[in-house]
Amino acid sequence: MVLKDYVVEHMEEGIYPWVVLEYLAISNDVGGGNHFHLTSVTPSLLASLPKELDDPAVVHATSQEVISLPTVKEAAAAGRVCLLDPAAPVDLSPEDAQVFDWFVFGGILGDDPPRDRTGELRKYGFQGRRLGPFQMTTDTAIRVTKIVIEDQVELNDIEYVDNPELKWNKQESTQMPFRYVKDKTTGEPIMPKGMREHIRKDTERAFDDFL
Ligand SMILES: C[S@@+](CC[C@H](N)C(=O)[O-])C[C@H]1O[C@@H](n2cnc3c(N)ncnc32)[C@H](O)[C@@H]1O
C-alpha cells in the first residue's frame, strides 16, 4: 500500500498548545513530515513555530496555501485531491484509495454547534467526502481517513466513542462534543498525547477564573 499525503490548511490565528498536541499526533500517525503538510501558516507564525513543530521530519510547514503546492496542483488537475468535508454528500470509502492521493483537512477548532468553516476550503474545487455525520477533531478526522484508506476498513466498521465525558474527580468532568476512535485495548477515546492533561488544566483555570 502506497502511503498517502495529508494536508492541514491551518485556519486559526495562532498555534495554541492543544493544536501543537494535535499536529504532533497527526505527524506520528501518518509517518512524519514526508506525508504531513501544514499549509497557509502565516510567515510570522512560520518564523516562530513551537520547537516541536519546527522540524521537517515532523511536518512540512509552509505559508503557501494548499493549492499552491506544485504536487497538489498537479494532483488536483487529475481529480486526485479529496477535501474531508462534513457537508459532503458522499461518505469516504476504502475504494477512494484508488481515487485520491491527497487528503485535505481544515486546521480548525472544533466548535459546538459546528460553524462550517470547512466551507472556506471548497473554493479550491477538490472533491469532497464526509466521515459520517459527527464532528471529529482534526487529528481524529485524519486517523479515521487513514484507517479507511490505508487499512481498507469501512467507516461504519470503525469503533468510536461519541461525546466522551472526561472525569477528573467525583464531582468534576468535561464533556467533549466530538467523535473519537475507540482504543481497542482500553476502550477509551484516542486523544493526542498530553491532551487530557491539557484539558484538565484548562478546566481548572476556567473554574478558578469563575471563583
Ligand atoms: C474540528 S473539524 C472542524 C469542523 C468545523 N467545526 C467546521 O466549522 O467545519 C476540523 C476538520 O476535520 C475534518 N472533519 C471533522 N469531522 C468531519 C466529518 N464528519 N466529515 C468530514 N470531515 C470532517 C474537516 O476537514 C474539518 O475541517
The ligand as a Gaussian input file, in Angstrom:
#p B3LYP/6-31G(d) Opt

LIG

0 1
 C      -12.764000      20.188000      14.111000
 S      -13.224000      19.868000      12.451000
 C      -13.942000      21.395000      12.075000
 C      -15.372000      21.276000      11.812000
 C      -15.894000      22.654000      11.982000
 N      -16.469000      22.997000      13.187000
 C      -16.251000      23.435000      10.776000
 O      -16.542000      24.596000      11.027000
 O      -16.186000      22.973000       9.659000
 C      -11.675000      20.002000      11.612000
 C      -11.610000      19.297000      10.264000
 O      -11.769000      17.904000      10.418000
 C      -12.438000      17.345000       9.273000
 N      -13.684000      16.726000       9.762000
 C      -14.126000      16.638000      11.035000
 N      -15.269000      15.927000      11.109000
 C      -15.568000      15.545000       9.836000
 C      -16.630000      14.791000       9.245000
 N      -17.608000      14.267000       9.967000
 N      -16.599000      14.605000       7.900000
 C      -15.601000      15.128000       7.148000
 N      -14.570000      15.846000       7.647000
 C      -14.550000      16.051000       8.976000
 C      -12.696000      18.510000       8.313000
 O      -11.672000      18.555000       7.347000
 C      -12.652000      19.726000       9.245000
 O      -12.270000      20.893000       8.561000

